[in-house]
Amino acid sequence: MATQPSGLKPLTPYELPPLPYAYDALEPVLDKQTLTIHHDKHHAGYVAGLNKTLEALEAARKSGDMSAVKALSKNLAFHGSGALLHALYWESMTPGGAALKDGVLKSAIDRDFGSFAGLQTHFLAASKDVEGSGWGILAFEPVSGRLLVLQCEKHHDLTIWGVQPLLVCDVWEHAYYLQYQNRRADYVDKFFTIINWPGVEQRLKKFIK
């Protein structure tokens, strides 16, 4: 039996994180029904799919039969990205929003986008114009040490390896359709008013030297 390497925690299944606020706390931007379905059904589905895929991969390794590895690898990326991006999505918002203050994040935004208004214009446009379903993402790219705004059309494709998402806007229809129908732009504009900027800064501080 293999021993547990020093310093590594035992592996446990992924769990659905609770919302960091009440289901109705983001109203009127996002209503209780939307958040309840989004968190308890969609996010929970990604977490369950991720755990199921990991179990299937473990069984495949034990049996030596890797004939399903292509499909399982796709499922791993799809459910894993969905689970982790949704966890960050909830943390990206806070009731009433929280203002950006002077600090390392503001300095990085001014350097990389010219101003907060420059970031806002870029982030809103990118999130509104994602083709199909996907995400608008503010990320830290560690090689150059800069912030980037990225579009993610499918959350298991089209990434830059190594980037660390700091702020994400879910523009899959399940995130807004009950309340905003096909008015994605209205939803994205409202989303920007409830961003938790101090939380974004805390995530950035984990990665900068």
N, C-alpha and C positions, 0 to 999 in steps of 0.2 A: 504494500500500500504506500502510495506516495506521501511524503511528509509535506506539510504546509511550509512554503518558503518563508524565511524570516521577514517580517515587516509587511506581509501581504494579508489582507483580510479574507476570510472565507467567502466564496461567492454565494450570493442569495438572489432569488428572483427579483426582477424589477417590480416596483410598486407604483401605483397611481398616487402622485403627490396630492395632498388636499389643496384646494384653492387657498391662497393667502388672504382671502377676504370672503365675506358672505356672497352668496349667489346673486343678490340684488344690489351689491355695493357699487357696481359700475353704472347703474342707471343714472341718467337716461341714455347714456352712450351705448351700453349693451344691457339688454333686459335679462331678467332672471331666467326666463325660459331658454333663451339662447345660451347663456352660460351653463345652465344645468345640462342641457343636451350635449353641448360641446365638450364639457369636462367629463360628465358621467358616462357618456356613450362613445363619442369619437376618441377622446384621449384615452379612455379606458380600453377601447378596442385596440389602439396601437400598443399599449402596454401588454395586453394579453397576447397579441400577435407576436410581439418581440419575444416573450417568454416561451411561447409555443415553438417558435423558430429555433431558439437556442436549444430547446430540448430535442428537436428533430436533428439538429446538427450534431449534438452529443451522441445521439443514437447512431447516426451515420458513421461517426468516427469509431465507435465501439464495434460496429458490425463490419467496418471496412468497405461498406457499400456507399460510395460517394456519387452515385448516378444522378441524384437529385440536387447536387451541389449548386448548379446554376440557378435553379428556381429558389432554393433556400437562401442563397446569397442575395438575390434580389429582395426576398421577403425580409431578410435581416436589415438591409439598408432602408427599405420602405418603412417597416414598423419601428426600427430603431430611431430613424430620423424623425418620424412622426411623434414618437414618445418624448424625445429629448427637446425638440423644438417647441412642442406644446408646453412643456414644463417651463421653458424660458419665456414663452408668450404670456403666461399668467404672471410671471415675475416682472414682465415689461410694463405692466399696468398697475395703477393704484387709484383708489377712489379719489376723484377730484383732480388727479394729476399731482406731480411734485416737480417744482421748478428746477431748472438747471442753474447751479450756482458756480461761482468762481472756483476753479480747481483744475485738476489734470485733464478731465474730460472736456471741459470748456476750452482749455488751451489746445487740446488735440483737434477739436472741432474747428476752431478758428484757423489752425495751421493747415488742416487737410481739406476744408471746404470753404475757407475764406471768412465764414461767419456762421452763426447758428441759423440765420435765414437761408444761407446756402445749403446747409445740411437739410433743413426742413423742405426746401423746394425739391432737392434731389431725392430724398427719401419718399416723399409723398408721390412724386412722379413715378418712381421706380415701382412702388407698391401698387399704384393704380394701374400700371401698364403691364404687369406680369401677365403673360399669355396663358390662358386657361386658369388652372388652380395653382397656388403656390404661396410664396412668402416674399415680403420685403425684409431685408436684413441689413442692419448696421453691424459690421464685424471689424475685429482687430486682426491685421495681417502681420504675423510676428517677424517675418524675414526683413521687411522694410520698416516695421514699427509704425505703420500708418493705419488709419481708419478707412474702410471702404463701405460703400453702399452696394449691395448685391441684389439681383433678382434671382429667385429660385422657382423655376416653373414646375419642377417635380422635386420634392425634397430628398429624393434618393439619387438625383442626378445633378449635374451642373454646379459643382462646388469648386472652391480653390482649396486644395488640401492644406491643412494647418491653420486655416483661419479660425478665429474664436468668435462665435456670434455673441453680441452684446445686447442687442435689441432686435426683436422680430415682430412683424405684423402678419398675422395669418390672413391670407386672402383667398383661401378655399371658401367656397360658397357656404359651407356649414357654419362658418364663423360669423356670418352677418345676414344670411338670406331671410330668415324669419322676420327680422326687424327692418332691414333695408332693401329687401328684394334684389333687384339688379343694380342698385345704386352703390356700387362698390366705392366710388370716389367719395360719396358722403360718409360712408363708414370709415374710410381711411382718414379723412379729415378729422372726424370725431375721435378716432383712436389716438391721434397725435395729441389730443388735449388731455389724455389720461396717462401719459407716459410717466413712469417712475424714474426720472433722471438720476437721482442719487443712487438708485440700485444699479443703473447702467454704469455709473462711475465706479462703484465698488467692484463690478465684474472686470472693468478695464484695469483696475489697480492690481488684479491678480496676475496680469500678463506682462505689464510693463516693467522694465528693469530700473 
